[in-house]
Amino acid sequence: MNLRNFKRALALTLTLAISAVSFCGCSEDQKESTASDAGVTIDMDNLEYGATLRTDRGNYPLPLQFDKRFFEEDALTTLANYYYSIQTNDAALFRSVQQECFLNYVIGEVYKNQFTVEELVKSSHDSCKDKMGGDYAYALIYAKNLIKESAAHSNVPIMKEMLDYASTSAGGEKISDKITTMYELTLDIYLTEADSGETGEVGTKIGDTVLFLYEYDDAWYVVY
C-alpha cells in the first residue's frame, strides 16, 4: 500500500470506527414486483439493490431488513451477530465476526492502544444505552444500500488495501487474495427500549451507518 492510499484507508477506518463507538418502510416478507400494471414481466436480476426488500424477524439474533438477492445466509448472520454482540456486550462474539489482524489494527493504529476489545464493545454498548436513557435493543438493522467493488465510487478497494496492510504489517499474508466478495453497506439502525418488544422502524433512528461485509476463506467478517 502506498502512503497516500494508506492515509486514505486509515482516515476512512478512523471515521467508521469512531462512528461505531458513538452510534452505539417495507413489507413483512418482501417487496417483489414481477410485473407492471401493463402485464410486462420484470427480470429481478436487472433491478437495483433495494427492489426486493425483505424483513426477517425470526431467523437471526436481531431483526434485519435487506434485499434478499444480494446476501447469503452466513453473511446476514455475521451482520446480525456484530450488532448483537454490541447489544449484549459480548466481546467474544464481537471478536468472532472480525479478523484478529483487523481488530489489532483498530486497537493499535486507530485508538492508539487506549482501548481493549472488551472496552471497545462496552463503549459502543454504552453509547447506544445513553441514547435510549437505559437498556436498549435493536428494533431493526436496515441495509438500505449496497455498493459493490466495481462501482465507480466504491471504497471497497481502499478497505482491501487497509486489511492487507493490517495483516502484512503483523507478519501475515495479503488478505485480499482470499476475499471473494466485499460489500460496502449503508445501514439505518433503530433502537428501542429493551423490554418494549417493538421491532421495525420504531424508536430512535441512527441513520447512514457505513459498514463493510466480506467473505474471506469461506467465512464472513465485518470491517467498520
N, C-alpha and C positions, 0 to 999 in steps of 0.2 A: 504494500500500500504506500503510495507516495504521500508526502507530508500534507499536501493540500486536501487529498481525499480523507486522510486520517483525521484532520481537523474538522472536516465536514461530518464525518461519522461520529466523532466524539461530541460535537455540538448537537447533532441530532439525538444521540443516545442520552446526553445530559438533559435535553429538553424533555424527552419522553420519560426518562426515569424520574425527574422531578415532578412531572405531571402525574406519574403513577403514585408517588408518595402523597401528593397534595390532593388528588381527587377523592382520595381514599383508595299506530296505525296499520294493523294488518289483520287478516282473518285468523281464526283459531288454528287451522291446519296449514293452509297455504292459499296464495292468490295465484291461480293457474289458469289464465285465459288461453284457450286453444283455438278460438275462432272469434272473428269480429261479428258485428251485427249483420254484415253482408254475407256471412257464412264462409268467409275465406279462412282456411287453416293457417295458423301461425306456427312456424318452427321455433320451439322453445330454445333450441341451441343458438339461435341467432339473436336472441333478446339480450339486452344488457343486464348486468348484475342488478338484482332487486325486482325483477319482473315476476319471479315466482317465490315470494316470501312465505316462510313457514314459522309458526310459533310452536315451540316444543316445551311443555311444562313438566314432562314426566320422565324423560329418558336421560337427563343429565342432572348434576347436582344443583344447577340453577336454571331458571327459565331462559331460553335462548330464542332469538328471532334471527333468521338467516335465509339466504337464497340457497335452497337445497341442492341446486345443480352444481355448486362450486365446492362443497365440503364433504370430506369423508367423515365417517362417524368418529374415528380416532382423533381427527383434527378438532371436532366440536367438543369432544371430551376434554382435550387438553385446554382449550379455551375456557370451558366451564370450570375446570379444576384450578386454573390460575386464579380466577376471581373467588372461587370458593375457598381457596387457601387463605386469601386475604380476609374474607368474611369470618372464617373460623379461626384466624390467627394460627394457621398450621404451617410452620416453617418447613417441615418435611415434605408436605405436598407441594409447597411453593418451589422447593428445590427440584422436585421430580419433573416439573414441566419446563425446566431451563437447563441448558448445558452448563456444567460446572465452570468451564473456562469463561463463559459469559458472565456468570454470577461473580466470579473473582474479578473480572474486568470492571464490572459495575461498582463493586465494593472498593476496589483499589484505585481505579482511574477516575471514576465519576464522583464517588463520595470520599475519596482520599482516606479510606480505612476508618472513617468516623462512625460507620455502622457495621454491625454483624448482620448476617442474613436474618437472624431472628429479630433483630431490632428494625431492620428494613420492613419486614412483614408487619410488625406491630405498629410502625409509623404509618403505613398505608391503612391498616385497620383503624387506627385511632383517628386518622384524618376523616374517614367516612363516618365514624362514630360521632365526631364533633359536628359534622354537617347535619346529622339527624338529631343531635342532642341526646343521644343514648344509643343503646344496642340497635343494630340495623340488620337488614337482609337485602340482598339484591332482588328487586322485583322483576328485572329484565335486563339482559345483556343483548342489545340490538346491534347486529353487524350490518350497518346501513350502507356501507360502501366497501368495495374490494378492488384493489389495484394490483395487477399482475406486473411481473418484472418487465414485460415487453412494452408497457405503456411509456409514453414519452416523458411523463412527469413522475415516474416511479422512483421511490427511494430504496427499492429492494437492492440494486447493485451496491449502493453505499453500505447498507446493513450487512451484506455478504462480506464486503471488504473489512468491516469492523469485526465481524466474527472471525475471519481469517487472522486478523491481527491479534485478537484476544487469544486465539488458540496457538498460533506460531510463536508469539512472544513468551508463551509459557512452555514452549518445547513441544507442542503438539503439531498435528498436521493441518493442512488447509481444510476448513470445514466446508467451504463452498463446493469442493469436489464431490461431496456426497449429499448435497442438498438437491432434492429432486423437484421441490415446489416451495415457493415462498410467496406469501400474500401480505400486502400492506392493508390493514383493516382500519376503518373508521367506525368507532362504536359510540352509541348513545347508551348510557348506563343509568338505570333507575333504582334509587334506594327507597326503602320503606321501613317502617318500624319492625323490629324483629318478630314480634308476635302478631302482626296485623293479618298475616295470611294473604295479603294482597300480591298479585302478580300483574305484569303488563306495564303499560306506560302510565304509571302512577307514582306518587311520591315526589322525591327530589331527583331532578334530572341533571346528570353530568354529561354534557354533550361533546361530541367531536374528539373523543379519546383515540389516539393512534396506537396501534399495536401490530407487531409483525408475527405471523404464524407460519412455521415452516416444517417440512419433513426432511429429516436427516437420518440416513441409515435405517429406514423403516420405522422411525418413531417421530412424533410431532412435538415441537417445542415452541415457546413464545420468546420474542425479543421485544423490548419496550423502550 
